[in-house]
Amino acid sequence: MSDTVAASDLGRAAYCPRQLYYARQGDDYEPPVEVLERRNLAFRYPELRTARDDALEALPLAVPPEEYRQNLDSLAAGNRWDRLVDPPERNALLHGKDCRGIAHKLLAGGEAAPPAPVLVSGGVPPPQGVWEPQSVRAVALAKALAWEREREIPRALVEYPAVGVVRSVRLTTRKTARYRELLRTVRNLDGPPPRIGDDAKCDSCDYRAECGVKTRSLRSLLGR
């Protein structure tokens, strides 16, 4: 398994290969405390669904208490609720042919529905779908689980407990091709890749100083 790559590395490479390079240089793989606190919310849904406003306001939620309870009610009305709140496996380390990673939850399957790995995110989702770094990590976990179980895993889930929303990631041809592309990128990463020149990504990156990227203001982009 020495040639397998970490699913988290694929996620960083999807965001910016140069960021992955600097993270590797500093051996920086521990998520921030606030991310861990938000992930923990994913295991408290029944309690939080009936919690009072003051109790919810004390938590690292990304939406107001009323909206949060409504989102959990919507989850409870779906067919995944019981498996989400009581998964048979938590923090399951999956080893595939090409990739390895941790599924924060592993939902049980059956004859009609295969098992599904769940990536629990400490962030907030886009208006539709999931962000690409999380999408490729979800695909990697599904591929690893498929290798272990010797069966097709057609989808994975990305859970956003700070919002109370769960999104499905189907292993489409396009998503699988992107996963393969990023596998090659990560395996061939032996020096700092070119800068991506994306101001929005660079502004929020913890490695701006090491990278030396110069972000530009809106005024400069407009030629003023």
GILINPE-V310089 format. One record per helix or strand. SS is the DSSP state (hx for helix, st for strand). FROM is the first residue (numbers start at 0). LEN is the number of residues. If there is no record, write none. Layout:
ss & from & len
SS & FROM & LEN
SS & FROM & LEN
//
This chain:
ss & from & len
st & 4 & 2
hx & 6 & 9
hx & 16 & 9
hx & 32 & 11
hx & 44 & 5
hx & 52 & 5
hx & 64 & 12
hx & 80 & 5
st & 88 & 7
st & 98 & 9
st & 115 & 6
hx & 131 & 18
st & 154 & 6
st & 164 & 6
hx & 172 & 15
hx & 198 & 5
hx & 207 & 4
hx & 217 & 4
//
